[in-house]
Amino acid sequence: MEDIFIPLIAIGCIFIGLPWLIFHYVTKWKTIGSITGEDEKLLDELHYVARQLEERLLTVERIIAADNPDFRPLRPERSETEYDLSRRN
């Protein structure tokens, strides 16, 4: 009996269980394929905070450069017109 039972379970897992598992997750991935409005709002907020932090870093680098003439920032200063904060989503 055990000689037949173990191969039957293995064949069932290969031909029924594995395709079911694959199709189950493929279906889940297709339904979750787009970002939600909440995710988009969070990304927008994170982008805005990153821009603010970059502006603060540039301000600190300008202050340090004014106090110490030997200081060289790691990157060149950016102009205010390079990006426009009003074009946010």
Secondary structure as GFF3:
##gff-version 3
##sequence-region A 1 89
A	DSSP	alpha_helix	2	12	.	.	.	ID=ss1
A	DSSP	pi_helix	13	17	.	.	.	ID=ss2
A	DSSP	alpha_helix	18	31	.	.	.	ID=ss3
A	DSSP	alpha_helix	37	67	.	.	.	ID=ss4
A	DSSP	three_ten_helix	85	87	.	.	.	ID=ss5
###
